[in-house]
Amino acid sequence: MDIALNIKRLRDEVPEHVKIVAISKTHPVSDIMIAYQAGHKIFGENRAQELLSKKDLLPQDIEWHFVGHLQTNKVKMVVPNVKLIHSVDSFKLLNAINKEAAKLNLSVECLLQFHIAREETKSGFTFEEALRMLNSQEIKEMNNVIIRGVMGMATFTDDMKVVRNEFRTLRKYFNILKDRYFIDNKYFTEISMGMSGDYRIAIEEGSTIIRVGTLIFGERNYFEND
Ligand SMILES: *Cc1c(COP(=O)(O)O)cnc(C)c1O
């Protein structure tokens, strides 16, 4: 794996307005350093403990994103350490993030994760759940979270028609929410969709942030790392 070359190829290919989050979960800090030295500064992790231990060992100007399912008891660890939480998948979680951010006098940037895939294992709001939350009084009183947009993961399948349709659905959700709730809000701008296997389709369907692991760092070996 030539990590530096992989990053460079991807950056050259992807339109400039699309942010690349290098998903470094399970990979050692030495690999992250190679990407960093190749000029990449945005990395994503999906477990709180792994994020913190890596962050400690790496340059301070790295922008960290959290992309995994976040339990409320781990919110405290994540909030002061990340630029963007992609994976807000419940009202309860958003509430917990807001509370923790208020304690620290921070504003935390979040994306609402939607369930767009066929697999039940993937988490996220249904569109109705998100509407209920956005219509609530409580959300108007959350002053320490900034909702930056939406995130979703497509079904793991070779059928790219299915994947494209799911991305299209996420884009549609984004547009409806923008019109109904965020029309004059300059922060609600992001659609996080696309991974190693489907980022090209995601970009065609309007992605503004792709989350790429395997294509940069190679296959993950969960057995060795867990
Ligand atoms: C692991 C992960 C990715 C990266 O997946 P690859 O297929 O390795 O590019 C993207 N998003 C989330 C939420 C992930 O957990």
PDBQT file of the ligand as one rigid body, heavy atoms in Angstrom, charges set to zero:
ROOT
HETATM    1  C1  LIG A 301     -15.266   2.369   7.914  1.00  0.00    +0.000 C 
HETATM    2  C2  LIG A 301     -16.174   3.462   7.481  1.00  0.00    +0.000 A 
HETATM    3  C3  LIG A 301     -15.965   4.124   6.261  1.00  0.00    +0.000 A 
HETATM    4  C4  LIG A 301     -14.857   3.787   5.285  1.00  0.00    +0.000 C 
HETATM    5  O1  LIG A 301     -15.156   2.605   4.581  1.00  0.00    +0.000 OA
HETATM    6  P1  LIG A 301     -14.214   2.086   3.371  1.00  0.00    +0.000 P 
HETATM    7  O2  LIG A 301     -15.098   1.159   2.647  1.00  0.00    +0.000 OA
HETATM    8  O3  LIG A 301     -13.044   1.420   4.001  1.00  0.00    +0.000 OA
HETATM    9  O4  LIG A 301     -13.828   3.259   2.569  1.00  0.00    +0.000 OA
HETATM   10  C5  LIG A 301     -16.832   5.159   5.952  1.00  0.00    +0.000 A 
HETATM   11  N1  LIG A 301     -17.837   5.516   6.774  1.00  0.00    +0.000 NA
HETATM   12  C6  LIG A 301     -18.061   4.903   7.936  1.00  0.00    +0.000 A 
HETATM   13  C7  LIG A 301     -19.180   5.356   8.793  1.00  0.00    +0.000 C 
HETATM   14  C8  LIG A 301     -17.238   3.851   8.326  1.00  0.00    +0.000 A 
HETATM   15  O5  LIG A 301     -17.474   3.244   9.500  1.00  0.00    +0.000 OA
ENDROOT
TORSDOF 0
